[in-house]
Amino acid sequence: MLTSGFNHVAILTNDTERLHAFYEEVFGAEVTREVAEPGVGGGPVRMSIIHVGPNAELNVFQVEGNTEADRQTPMFGRGRIDHLALQAASIEDFDTIRDRLMARGAADDFVTDFGPILSVFFRDPDGLECEVCVLNPDAVSGAMNPPGTPAKRYQKT
């Protein structure tokens, strides 16, 4: 394989400060760049970079007059990029992120067991569907589970 993963995902927002605060507070992410750029069609563009992993960034664009960040449609009806997934560094970090997401009302308590990975879905402040994944410490070699399979370690007893 000639690649080592994704470099960045470009997203639109109507409130850069709110989005920065969300990713900084929930994920410990860092805003590493913020600039004004010439607008497309005359409107000003604010561009920033949120560093979300060792080699991963969100390139955030706030475009005056653009309403695309307001649209939200069901899964698989969102266009070419349906959602993004962030990789937690460890199961402990996954738990911390999950707790922070639930405290903000951005996620419920459901964790999916896909077999090799665990996953929690959330919506960011702009309504973008996102996911946090982590290697499943309880995985059974070769086992794959369909969406909606609850992770036993997170089920209430």
DSSP file (Angstrom, degrees, kcal/mol; ACC not computed):
  #  RESIDUE AA STRUCTURE BP1 BP2  ACC     N-H-->O    O-->H-N    N-H-->O    O-->H-N    TCO  KAPPA ALPHA  PHI   PSI    X-CA   Y-CA   Z-CA
    1    1 A M              0   0    0      0, 0.0     0, 0.0     0, 0.0     0, 0.0   0.000 360.0 360.0 360.0 136.7    0.0    0.0    0.0
    2    2 A L        +     0   0    0      2,-0.0     2,-0.3     0, 0.0     0, 0.0   0.440 360.0  64.2 -98.4  -1.1    1.3    3.4   -1.0
    3    3 A T        -     0   0    0      1,-0.0     3,-0.1     3,-0.0     0, 0.0  -0.818  59.0-155.1-119.9 162.5   -0.7    5.5    1.4
    4    4 A S        -     0   0    0      1,-0.4     2,-0.3    -2,-0.3    51,-0.1   0.142  63.1 -73.4-121.2  18.9   -0.8    5.7    5.2
    5    5 A G  S    S-     0   0    0     51,-0.0    -1,-0.4     0, 0.0     2,-0.3  -0.799  75.7 -26.9 125.5-167.1   -4.4    7.1    5.7
    6    6 A F        -     0   0    0     -2,-0.3     3,-0.1     1,-0.1    49,-0.1  -0.613  35.8-162.7 -87.1 144.6   -6.3   10.3    5.2
    7    7 A N        -     0   0    0      1,-0.4    50,-1.4    -2,-0.3     2,-0.3   0.878  69.3 -23.3 -87.2 -49.7   -4.6   13.7    5.4
    8    8 A H  E     -a   57   0A   0     48,-0.2     2,-0.4    43,-0.0    -1,-0.4  -0.990  44.8-140.0-157.8 162.9   -7.7   15.8    5.9
    9    9 A V  E     -a   58   0A   0     48,-1.7    50,-2.3    -2,-0.3     2,-0.5  -1.000  24.6-139.8-125.0 129.4  -11.4   16.1    5.4
   10   10 A A  E     +a   59   0A   0     -2,-0.4     2,-0.3    48,-0.2    50,-0.2  -0.782  27.4 175.7 -92.8 129.7  -12.9   19.4    4.3
   11   11 A I  E     -a   60   0A   0     48,-2.6    50,-2.4    -2,-0.5     2,-0.3  -0.922  23.9-128.5-132.7 157.7  -16.1   20.5    6.0
   12   12 A L  E     +a   61   0A   0     -2,-0.3     2,-0.3    48,-0.2    50,-0.2  -0.803  26.8 174.1-103.9 146.7  -18.4   23.5    6.0
   13   13 A T        -     0   0    0     48,-2.1    50,-0.5    -2,-0.3     3,-0.2  -0.960  32.6-152.3-142.4 160.9  -19.7   25.4    9.0
   14   14 A N  S    S+     0   0    0     -2,-0.3     2,-0.2     1,-0.2    48,-0.1   0.324  96.0  43.0-109.4   2.3  -21.6   28.5    9.8
   15   15 A D     >  +     0   0    0      1,-0.1     4,-2.1     2,-0.0    -1,-0.2  -0.664  60.7 178.3-150.7  86.9  -20.0   29.0   13.2
   16   16 A T  H  > S+     0   0    0      1,-0.2     4,-2.9     2,-0.2     5,-0.2   0.893  82.6  52.4 -59.4 -45.4  -16.2   28.4   13.3
   17   17 A E  H  > S+     0   0    0      1,-0.2     4,-2.7     2,-0.2    -1,-0.2   0.921 109.9  48.9 -60.6 -44.3  -15.7   29.2   17.0
   18   18 A R  H  > S+     0   0    0      2,-0.2     4,-2.1     1,-0.2    -1,-0.2   0.913 113.5  46.8 -61.3 -43.6  -18.5   26.8   18.0
   19   19 A L  H  X S+     0   0    0     -4,-2.1     4,-2.2     2,-0.2     5,-0.2   0.917 112.0  50.2 -66.8 -43.5  -17.0   24.0   15.9
   20   20 A H  H  X S+     0   0    0     -4,-2.9     4,-2.6     1,-0.2     5,-0.2   0.949 110.9  49.7 -56.8 -49.6  -13.4   24.7   17.2
   21   21 A A  H  X S+     0   0    0     -4,-2.7     4,-2.8     1,-0.2     5,-0.3   0.896 109.2  52.7 -59.2 -42.2  -14.6   24.6   20.8
   22   22 A F  H  X S+     0   0    0     -4,-2.1     4,-2.6     1,-0.2     5,-0.4   0.956 113.9  40.3 -59.1 -53.1  -16.4   21.3   20.2
   23   23 A Y  H  X S+     0   0    0     -4,-2.2     6,-1.9     1,-0.2     4,-1.4   0.847 117.5  49.4 -69.5 -33.3  -13.4   19.5   18.8
   24   24 A E  H  X S+     0   0    0     -4,-2.6     4,-1.2    -5,-0.2    -1,-0.2   0.940 117.4  39.7 -67.2 -46.4  -11.0   21.1   21.3
   25   25 A E  H  < S+     0   0    0     -4,-2.8    -2,-0.2    -5,-0.2    -3,-0.2   0.867 124.5  35.6 -74.8 -37.8  -13.1   20.2   24.3
   26   26 A V  H  < S+     0   0    0     -4,-2.6    -3,-0.2    -5,-0.3    74,-0.2   0.911 134.0  20.5 -83.0 -43.9  -14.3   16.7   23.3
   27   27 A F  H  < S-     0   0    0     -4,-1.4    -3,-0.2    -5,-0.4    -2,-0.2   0.477  95.2-118.8-107.7  -4.6  -11.2   15.4   21.5
   28   28 A G     <  +     0   0    0     -4,-1.2    -4,-0.2    -5,-0.3    -3,-0.1   0.769  58.3 164.6  67.9  23.3   -8.4   17.6   22.8
   29   29 A A        -     0   0    0     -6,-1.9     2,-0.4    -9,-0.1    23,-0.2  -0.212  29.3-134.8 -70.5 165.1   -7.9   18.7   19.1
   30   30 A E  E     -B   51   0A   0     21,-1.7    21,-3.6    -3,-0.1     2,-0.7  -0.986   5.8-135.2-129.5 130.0   -5.8   21.7   18.3
   31   31 A V  E     +B   50   0A   0     -2,-0.4    19,-0.2    19,-0.3     3,-0.1  -0.748  29.3 174.2 -79.6 117.5   -6.6   24.5   15.9
   32   32 A T  E     +     0   0A   0     17,-2.3     2,-0.3    -2,-0.7    -1,-0.2   0.562  57.8  19.3-106.0 -10.7   -3.3   25.0   14.0
   33   33 A R  E     +B   49   0A   0     16,-1.0    16,-2.3     2,-0.0     2,-0.3  -0.976  51.2 177.8-159.6 143.2   -4.2   27.5   11.3
   34   34 A E  E     +B   48   0A   0     -2,-0.3     2,-0.3    14,-0.2    14,-0.2  -0.920  17.8 156.8-150.1 124.3   -6.8   30.1   10.6
   35   35 A V  E     -B   47   0A   0     12,-3.2    12,-3.1    -2,-0.3     2,-0.4  -0.963  39.2-119.8-143.4 157.2   -6.8   32.4    7.6
   36   36 A A  E     -B   46   0A   0     -2,-0.3    10,-0.2    10,-0.2    -2,-0.0  -0.840  35.1-168.0 -94.0 138.2   -9.2   34.5    5.5
   37   37 A E  E     -B   45   0A   0      8,-3.2     8,-1.6    -2,-0.4     2,-0.0  -0.878  32.6 -86.5-124.3 157.5   -9.2   33.5    1.9
   38   38 A P        -     0   0    0      0, 0.0     5,-0.1     0, 0.0     2,-0.1  -0.375  55.7-113.6 -60.0 141.6  -10.6   35.1   -1.2
   39   39 A G    >   -     0   0    0      3,-0.2     3,-0.6     1,-0.1     2,-0.6  -0.373  12.5-122.3 -80.0 155.9  -14.3   34.1   -1.6
   40   40 A V  G >  S+     0   0    0      3,-0.3     3,-0.8     1,-0.2    -1,-0.1  -0.865 101.9   6.6 -91.9 124.6  -15.9   32.0   -4.3
   41   41 A G  G 3  S-     0   0    0     -2,-0.6    -1,-0.2     1,-0.2    -2,-0.0   0.737 135.0 -62.5  72.5  21.7  -18.6   34.1   -6.0
   42   42 A G  G <  S+     0   0    0     -3,-0.6    -1,-0.2     1,-0.3    -3,-0.2   0.094 103.7 119.0  97.0 -23.4  -17.6   37.2   -4.1
   43   43 A G    <   -     0   0    0     -3,-0.8    -3,-0.3    21,-0.1    -1,-0.3  -0.539  68.0-108.1 -81.4 143.8  -18.3   36.1   -0.4
   44   44 A P        -     0   0    0      0, 0.0    20,-2.3     0, 0.0     2,-0.4  -0.330  29.8-148.7 -67.6 152.2  -15.4   36.0    2.1
   45   45 A V  E     -BC  37  63A   0     -8,-1.6    -8,-3.2    18,-0.2     2,-0.5  -0.984   6.4-159.2-125.4 130.5  -14.1   32.6    3.2
   46   46 A R  E     -BC  36  62A   0     16,-2.7    16,-2.9    -2,-0.4     2,-0.4  -0.953  16.4-171.1-107.4 123.7  -12.7   31.8    6.6
   47   47 A M  E     +BC  35  61A   0    -12,-3.1   -12,-3.2    -2,-0.5     2,-0.3  -0.951   9.0 169.0-120.3 134.6  -10.5   28.7    6.6
   48   48 A S  E     -BC  34  60A   0     12,-2.5    12,-2.9    -2,-0.4     2,-0.5  -0.950  24.8-136.2-139.0 161.5   -9.1   26.9    9.6
   49   49 A I  E     -BC  33  59A   0    -16,-2.3   -17,-2.3    -2,-0.3   -16,-1.0  -0.979  10.0-163.2-121.7 126.7   -7.3   23.6   10.3
   50   50 A I  E     -BC  31  58A   0      8,-2.7     8,-2.4    -2,-0.5     2,-0.7  -0.947  16.5-142.2-109.1 116.5   -8.2   21.4   13.3
   51   51 A H  E     +BC  30  57A   0    -21,-3.6   -21,-1.7    -2,-0.6     6,-0.2  -0.695  29.1 167.3 -80.2 113.8   -5.5   18.9   14.0
   52   52 A V  E     -     0   0A   0      4,-2.0     5,-0.2    -2,-0.7    -1,-0.1   0.360  60.0  -0.1-112.5   2.9   -7.4   15.7   15.1
   53   53 A G  E >  S- C   0  56A   0      3,-1.1     3,-1.0     1,-0.1    -1,-0.2  -0.974  90.3 -73.4-174.6 175.1   -4.6   13.1   15.0
   54   54 A P  T 3  S+     0   0    0      0, 0.0    -1,-0.1     0, 0.0    -3,-0.0   0.833 131.0   7.0 -53.9 -35.8   -0.9   12.5   14.2
   55   55 A N  T 3  S+     0   0    0    -49,-0.1     2,-0.4   -51,-0.1   -51,-0.1  -0.025 114.0  94.2-135.9  31.5   -1.5   12.8   10.5
   56   56 A A  E <   + C   0  53A   0     -3,-1.0    -4,-2.0     2,-0.0    -3,-1.1  -0.985  42.0 173.2-136.3 138.1   -5.2   13.9   10.3
   57   57 A E  E     -aC   8  51A   0    -50,-1.4   -48,-1.7    -2,-0.4     2,-0.5  -0.952  28.3-136.0-137.3 154.9   -6.9   17.3   10.0
   58   58 A L  E     -aC   9  50A   0     -8,-2.4    -8,-2.7    -2,-0.3     2,-0.8  -0.978  20.0-152.3-104.1 123.8  -10.3   18.8    9.5
   59   59 A N  E     -aC  10  49A   0    -50,-2.3   -48,-2.6    -2,-0.5     2,-0.4  -0.883  18.7-159.5 -95.9 111.5  -10.1   21.7    7.0
   60   60 A V  E     -aC  11  48A   0    -12,-2.9   -12,-2.5    -2,-0.8     2,-0.5  -0.793   9.7-169.3-103.0 130.4  -13.0   23.9    8.1
   61   61 A F  E     -aC  12  47A   0    -50,-2.4   -48,-2.1    -2,-0.4     2,-0.6  -0.974  10.1-170.2-121.8 126.6  -14.5   26.5    5.8
   62   62 A Q  E     - C   0  46A   0    -16,-2.9   -16,-2.7    -2,-0.5     2,-0.6  -0.965  15.0-171.4-112.2 113.5  -17.0   29.2    6.8
   63   63 A V  E >   - C   0  45A   0     -2,-0.6     3,-2.3   -50,-0.5   -18,-0.2  -0.920  25.7-119.6-112.9 117.6  -18.3   30.8    3.6
   64   64 A E  T 3  S+     0   0    0    -20,-2.3   -21,-0.1    -2,-0.6     3,-0.1  -0.305  97.9   9.4 -57.3 128.2  -20.4   33.9    3.9
   65   65 A G  T 3  S+     0   0    0      1,-0.3     2,-0.4   -22,-0.0    -1,-0.3   0.334  94.2 127.9  86.0  -8.0  -23.9   33.3    2.4
   66   66 A N    <   -     0   0    0     -3,-2.3    -1,-0.3     1,-0.1     3,-0.2  -0.715  34.2-176.8 -86.2 128.7  -23.4   29.5    2.0
   67   67 A T    >>  +     0   0    0     -2,-0.4     3,-1.7     1,-0.1     4,-0.6   0.296  53.0 105.0-107.4   8.2  -26.2   27.5    3.6
   68   68 A E  G >4 S+     0   0    0      1,-0.3     3,-1.2     2,-0.2    -1,-0.1   0.835  74.0  62.2 -60.1 -33.0  -24.9   23.9    2.9
   69   69 A A  G 34 S+     0   0    0      1,-0.2    -1,-0.3    -3,-0.2   -55,-0.1   0.693  97.7  60.1 -67.0 -16.1  -23.8   23.5    6.6
   70   70 A D  G <4 S+     0   0    0     -3,-1.7     2,-0.3   -57,-0.1    -1,-0.2   0.707  87.0  91.6 -81.6 -20.8  -27.5   23.9    7.5
   71   71 A R    <<  +     0   0    0     -3,-1.2     2,-0.3    -4,-0.6     7,-0.0  -0.545  48.1 171.2 -79.9 137.5  -28.6   20.9    5.4
   72   72 A Q        +     0   0    0     -2,-0.3    56,-0.1    56,-0.1     6,-0.0  -0.949   3.3 174.4-145.7 126.5  -28.8   17.5    7.1
   73   73 A T        -     0   0    0     -2,-0.3     4,-0.1     1,-0.1     3,-0.1  -0.807  38.8 -77.8-126.6 166.6  -30.2   14.4    5.5
   74   74 A P    >   -     0   0    0      0, 0.0     3,-2.1     0, 0.0    -1,-0.1  -0.155  66.7 -70.1 -64.0 160.5  -30.4   10.7    6.5
   75   75 A M  T 3  S+     0   0    0      1,-0.3     8,-0.0     2,-0.2     7,-0.0  -0.183 123.0  18.9 -50.9 139.3  -27.5    8.4    6.1
   76   76 A F  T 3  S+     0   0    0     -3,-0.1    -1,-0.3     3,-0.1     3,-0.1   0.515 112.2  79.0  70.4  10.9  -26.6    7.5    2.5
   77   77 A G    <   +     0   0    0     -3,-2.1    -2,-0.2    -4,-0.1     3,-0.1   0.102  66.8  90.2-122.5  19.5  -28.5   10.6    1.4
   78   78 A R  S    S-     0   0    0      1,-0.4     3,-0.3    -5,-0.1     2,-0.2   0.327  92.8-106.3-101.7   5.8  -25.8   13.1    2.2
   79   79 A G        -     0   0    0      1,-0.2    -1,-0.4    -3,-0.1    -3,-0.1  -0.628  67.3 -27.8 101.5-164.9  -23.9   13.2   -1.0
   80   80 A R  S    S+     0   0    0     -2,-0.2     2,-0.7     1,-0.2    -1,-0.2   0.859 133.3  46.3 -63.2 -39.1  -20.5   11.8   -1.9
   81   81 A I        +     0   0    0     -3,-0.3    -1,-0.2     1,-0.2     3,-0.1  -0.928  66.8 178.8-106.4 114.9  -19.1   11.9    1.6
   82   82 A D        -     0   0    0     -2,-0.7    47,-0.3     1,-0.3     2,-0.3   0.910  60.3 -27.4 -83.9 -46.1  -21.7   10.6    4.0
   83   83 A H        -     0   0    0     45,-0.1     2,-0.3    -8,-0.0    -1,-0.3  -0.964  56.4-123.1-159.4 169.5  -19.9   10.8    7.4
   84   84 A L  E     -d  130   0B   0     45,-1.1    47,-1.6    -2,-0.3     2,-0.4  -0.919  16.0-151.2-122.5 153.5  -16.4   10.9    8.9
   85   85 A A  E     -d  131   0B   0     -2,-0.3     2,-0.3    45,-0.2    47,-0.2  -0.983   3.5-154.5-126.1 132.8  -14.8    8.6   11.5
   86   86 A L  E     -d  132   0B   0     45,-3.2    47,-3.0    -2,-0.4     2,-0.6  -0.808  17.3-130.1-102.1 146.9  -12.1    9.5   14.0
   87   87 A Q  E     -d  133   0B   0     -2,-0.3    47,-0.2    45,-0.2     2,-0.2  -0.868  15.7-140.2-100.3 119.4   -9.8    6.8   15.5
   88   88 A A        -     0   0    0     45,-3.5    47,-0.3    -2,-0.6     3,-0.1  -0.533  12.8-133.3 -73.5 144.8   -9.4    6.9   19.3
   89   89 A A  S    S-     0   0    0     -2,-0.2     2,-0.3     1,-0.1    -1,-0.1   0.777  80.9  -4.8 -71.2 -27.2   -5.9    6.2   20.4
   90   90 A S  S  > S-     0   0    0      1,-0.1     4,-2.4    44,-0.0     5,-0.1  -0.955  74.2 -99.8-157.0 169.2   -6.9    3.7   23.1
   91   91 A I  H  > S+     0   0    0     -2,-0.3     4,-2.2     2,-0.2     5,-0.1   0.854 123.5  54.2 -65.4 -34.2  -10.0    2.2   24.7
   92   92 A E  H  > S+     0   0    0      2,-0.2     4,-2.0     1,-0.2    -1,-0.2   0.912 109.6  46.3 -65.6 -42.1   -9.5    4.6   27.6
   93   93 A D  H  > S+     0   0    0      2,-0.2     4,-2.8     1,-0.2     5,-0.2   0.891 110.0  54.6 -65.9 -39.2   -9.5    7.5   25.2
   94   94 A F  H  X S+     0   0    0     -4,-2.4     4,-2.9     1,-0.2    -2,-0.2   0.925 108.5  48.8 -57.3 -46.2  -12.6    6.1   23.5
   95   95 A D  H  X S+     0   0    0     -4,-2.2     4,-2.5     2,-0.2    -1,-0.2   0.895 111.5  49.1 -63.0 -41.0  -14.4    6.0   26.8
   96   96 A T  H  X S+     0   0    0     -4,-2.0     4,-2.3     2,-0.2    -2,-0.2   0.937 113.3  46.2 -63.3 -47.2  -13.3    9.6   27.6
   97   97 A I  H  X S+     0   0    0     -4,-2.8     4,-2.7     2,-0.2    -2,-0.2   0.931 112.4  51.0 -60.9 -46.3  -14.5   10.9   24.2
   98   98 A R  H  X S+     0   0    0     -4,-2.9     4,-2.6     1,-0.2     5,-0.2   0.922 110.1  49.3 -58.6 -46.3  -17.8    8.9   24.6
   99   99 A D  H  X S+     0   0    0     -4,-2.5     4,-2.3     1,-0.2    -1,-0.2   0.910 112.3  48.2 -59.9 -42.9  -18.4   10.4   28.0
  100  100 A R  H  X S+     0   0    0     -4,-2.3     4,-1.3     2,-0.2    -2,-0.2   0.897 111.5  49.9 -66.1 -40.4  -17.7   14.0   26.7
  101  101 A L  H  <>S+     0   0    0     -4,-2.7     5,-2.5     1,-0.2     6,-0.8   0.925 112.4  46.7 -63.8 -44.8  -20.0   13.4   23.7
  102  102 A M  H ><5S+     0   0    0     -4,-2.6     3,-1.2     1,-0.2    -2,-0.2   0.897 108.1  56.3 -65.0 -39.6  -22.9   12.1   25.9
  103  103 A A  H 3<5S+     0   0    0     -4,-2.3    -1,-0.2     1,-0.3    -2,-0.2   0.818 110.4  45.9 -61.8 -30.2  -22.4   15.0   28.4
  104  104 A R  T 3<5S-     0   0    0     -4,-1.3    -1,-0.3    -3,-0.3    -2,-0.2   0.508 114.4-117.3 -87.8  -5.9  -22.9   17.5   25.4
  105  105 A G  T < 5S+     0   0    0     -3,-1.2    -3,-0.2    -4,-0.5    -2,-0.1   0.681  83.0 120.8  75.7  17.0  -25.9   15.6   24.1
  106  106 A A  S   <S+     0   0    0     -5,-2.5    17,-1.8    -6,-0.2     2,-0.3   0.621  76.5  20.4 -87.9 -14.3  -24.0   14.9   20.9
  107  107 A A  S    S-     0   0    0     -6,-0.8    -2,-0.2    15,-0.2    15,-0.1  -0.982  70.3-131.4-148.2 155.0  -24.3   11.1   21.3
  108  108 A D        -     0   0    0     13,-0.4    -6,-0.1    -2,-0.3    -7,-0.0  -0.284  42.7 -94.4 -92.5-169.5  -26.4    8.5   23.1
  109  109 A D  S    S+     0   0    0     -2,-0.1     2,-0.3    -7,-0.1   -11,-0.0   0.410  83.0 119.1 -90.5   4.0  -24.9    5.7   25.2
  110  110 A F        -     0   0    0     11,-0.1     2,-0.5    40,-0.1    11,-0.4  -0.540  40.6-171.8 -77.8 130.1  -25.0    3.0   22.4
  111  111 A V        -     0   0    0     -2,-0.3    40,-2.4    40,-0.2     2,-0.4  -0.987  15.5-140.0-119.4 128.1  -21.7    1.5   21.3
  112  112 A T  E     -EF 119 150B   0      7,-3.0     7,-2.0    -2,-0.5     2,-0.8  -0.703   2.3-148.8 -89.2 136.6  -21.7   -0.7   18.2
  113  113 A D  E     +E  118   0B   0     36,-3.3     5,-0.2    -2,-0.4    36,-0.1  -0.900  20.7 172.3-102.5 102.6  -19.5   -3.9   18.2
  114  114 A F        -     0   0    0      3,-2.4    31,-1.5    -2,-0.8     4,-0.1   0.388  53.9-108.2 -88.7   2.9  -18.5   -4.4   14.5
  115  115 A G  S    S+     0   0    0      2,-0.5    29,-0.2    29,-0.3    -1,-0.1  -0.820 108.8  32.7 105.8 -91.3  -16.1   -7.2   15.5
  116  116 A P  S    S+     0   0    0      0, 0.0    20,-2.6     0, 0.0     2,-0.3   0.731 126.6  37.3 -73.8 -19.5  -12.6   -5.8   15.1
  117  117 A I  E     - G   0 135B   0     18,-0.3    -3,-2.4    20,-0.0    -2,-0.5  -0.936  66.6-141.9-131.3 155.6  -13.7   -2.3   16.1
  118  118 A L  E     -EG 113 134B   0     16,-2.5    16,-1.6    -2,-0.3     2,-0.4  -0.847  26.6-166.9-105.6 150.9  -16.1   -0.5   18.5
  119  119 A S  E     -EG 112 133B   0     -7,-2.0    -7,-3.0    -2,-0.3     2,-0.4  -0.999  19.1-170.8-144.7 140.5  -17.9    2.5   17.3
  120  120 A V  E     - G   0 132B   0     12,-2.0    12,-2.5    -2,-0.4     2,-0.3  -1.000  19.3-145.7-127.8 131.6  -20.0    5.4   18.7
  121  121 A F  E     + G   0 131B   0     -2,-0.4   -13,-0.4   -11,-0.4     2,-0.3  -0.698  24.4 166.6 -93.9 147.7  -21.9    7.8   16.4
  122  122 A F  E     - G   0 130B   0      8,-2.5     8,-3.2    -2,-0.3     2,-0.4  -0.955  31.1-126.1-149.3 167.2  -22.3   11.5   17.2
  123  123 A R  E     - G   0 129B   0    -17,-1.8     6,-0.2    -2,-0.3     5,-0.0  -0.979  23.9-137.9-117.2 132.6  -23.4   14.7   15.5
  124  124 A D    >   -     0   0    0      4,-2.0     3,-2.6    -2,-0.4  -105,-0.1  -0.231  42.6 -84.6 -77.6 177.7  -21.1   17.7   15.7
  125  125 A P  T 3  S+     0   0    0      0, 0.0    -1,-0.1     0, 0.0  -106,-0.1   0.737 131.5  52.5 -60.0 -22.2  -22.6   21.2   16.4
  126  126 A D  T 3  S-     0   0    0      2,-0.1  -114,-0.0  -114,-0.1    -2,-0.0   0.404 122.1-105.4 -90.9   2.3  -23.4   21.7   12.7
  127  127 A G    <   +     0   0    0     -3,-2.6     2,-0.3     1,-0.3   -57,-0.0   0.524  65.5 156.2  87.9   5.3  -25.3   18.4   12.6
  128  128 A L        -     0   0    0      1,-0.1    -4,-2.0   -56,-0.1     2,-0.4  -0.512  45.1-124.3 -68.3 126.2  -22.5   16.5   10.7
  129  129 A E  E     + G   0 123B   0    -47,-0.3   -45,-1.1    -2,-0.3     2,-0.3  -0.576  43.2 166.9 -71.4 127.2  -22.8   12.8   11.3
  130  130 A C  E     -dG  84 122B   0     -8,-3.2    -8,-2.5    -2,-0.4     2,-0.3  -0.852  21.6-150.5-138.0 171.7  -19.5   11.5   12.7
  131  131 A E  E     -dG  85 121B   0    -47,-1.6   -45,-3.2    -2,-0.3     2,-0.5  -0.990   6.8-148.7-145.5 146.7  -18.1    8.4   14.3
  132  132 A V  E     -dG  86 120B   0    -12,-2.5   -12,-2.0    -2,-0.3     2,-0.3  -0.990  23.4-171.6-117.3 129.8  -15.4    7.5   16.8
  133  133 A C  E     +dG  87 119B   0    -47,-3.0   -45,-3.5    -2,-0.5     2,-0.3  -0.831   9.6 176.9-119.4 156.6  -13.8    4.1   16.4
  134  134 A V  E     - G   0 118B   0    -16,-1.6   -16,-2.5    -2,-0.3     2,-0.1  -0.980  42.6 -90.3-152.2 150.6  -11.3    2.1   18.5
  135  135 A L  E     - G   0 117B   0    -47,-0.3   -18,-0.3    -2,-0.3     3,-0.0  -0.429  48.9-117.1 -60.3 136.5   -9.8   -1.4   18.2
  136  136 A N    >   -     0   0    0    -20,-2.6     3,-1.5     1,-0.2    -1,-0.1  -0.685  21.0-163.6 -83.5 112.4  -12.1   -3.8   20.1
  137  137 A P  T 3  S+     0   0    0      0, 0.0    -1,-0.2     0, 0.0    -2,-0.0   0.682  92.8  50.7 -69.2 -14.7  -10.2   -5.3   23.0
  138  138 A D  T 3  S+     0   0    0    -23,-0.1    -2,-0.1     2,-0.1    14,-0.1   0.253  82.7 139.1-102.8  10.9  -12.9   -8.0   23.2
  139  139 A A    <   -     0   0    0     -3,-1.5     2,-0.5   -23,-0.2     5,-0.1  -0.210  47.8-139.5 -61.9 144.0  -12.8   -8.9   19.5
  140  140 A V    >   -     0   0    0      3,-0.1     3,-2.5   -25,-0.0    -1,-0.1  -0.928  37.0-100.5-102.1 125.0  -13.0  -12.5   18.4
  141  141 A S  T 3  S+     0   0    0     -2,-0.5     3,-0.1     1,-0.3    -1,-0.0  -0.166 103.8   4.4 -50.4 126.7  -10.6  -13.3   15.6
  142  142 A G  T 3  S+     0   0    0      1,-0.3     2,-0.4     0, 0.0    -1,-0.3   0.290  96.0 131.8  83.0  -9.5  -12.4  -13.3   12.3
  143  143 A A    <   -     0   0    0     -3,-2.5     2,-0.4   -28,-0.1    -1,-0.3  -0.617  32.4-175.8 -81.2 131.6  -15.7  -12.3   13.7
  144  144 A M        -     0   0    0     -2,-0.4   -29,-0.3   -29,-0.2   -30,-0.1  -0.986   6.8-159.8-124.0 136.5  -17.6   -9.5   12.0
  145  145 A N        -     0   0    0    -31,-1.5     3,-0.1    -2,-0.4     4,-0.0  -0.897  17.6-117.7-118.2 147.4  -20.9   -8.1   13.3
  146  146 A P    >   -     0   0    0      0, 0.0     3,-1.4     0, 0.0   -33,-0.2  -0.329  47.1 -76.4 -76.5 162.4  -23.6   -6.1   11.5
  147  147 A P  T 3  S+     0   0    0      0, 0.0   -33,-0.0     0, 0.0   -35,-0.0  -0.249 118.9  38.9 -52.1 144.9  -24.5   -2.5   12.3
  148  148 A G  T 3  S+     0   0    0      1,-0.3   -37,-0.1    -3,-0.1   -34,-0.1   0.396  76.2 137.0  91.4  -2.5  -26.7   -2.3   15.4
  149  149 A T    <   -     0   0    0     -3,-1.4   -36,-3.3   -36,-0.1    -1,-0.3  -0.687  53.3-131.3 -78.0 116.4  -24.8   -5.1   17.3
  150  150 A P  B     -F  112   0B   0      0, 0.0     2,-0.5     0, 0.0   -38,-0.2  -0.435  13.9-119.6 -71.7 140.5  -24.4   -3.8   20.9
  151  151 A A    >   -     0   0    0    -40,-2.4     3,-1.7     1,-0.2     4,-0.4  -0.689  18.0-144.6 -77.7 121.9  -21.0   -3.9   22.5
  152  152 A K  G >  S+     0   0    0     -2,-0.5     3,-1.4     1,-0.3    -1,-0.2   0.847  95.3  62.9 -58.3 -37.9  -21.3   -6.1   25.6
  153  153 A R  G 3  S+     0   0    0      1,-0.3    -1,-0.3    -3,-0.0    -2,-0.0   0.703 109.0  43.0 -64.5 -16.7  -18.8   -4.1   27.6
  154  154 A Y  G <  S+     0   0    0     -3,-1.7    -1,-0.3   -43,-0.1     2,-0.2   0.375  86.5 112.7-109.5   3.0  -21.2   -1.1   27.4
  155  155 A Q  S <  S-     0   0    0     -3,-1.4     2,-0.2    -4,-0.4   -45,-0.0  -0.553  71.8-116.5 -77.5 139.7  -24.5   -2.8   28.0
  156  156 A K              0   0    0     -2,-0.2    -1,-0.1     1,-0.1    -2,-0.1  -0.546 360.0 360.0 -74.2 137.8  -26.3   -2.0   31.2
  157  157 A T              0   0    0     -2,-0.2    -1,-0.1     0, 0.0    -2,-0.0   0.440 360.0 360.0 -95.3 360.0  -26.6   -4.9   33.6
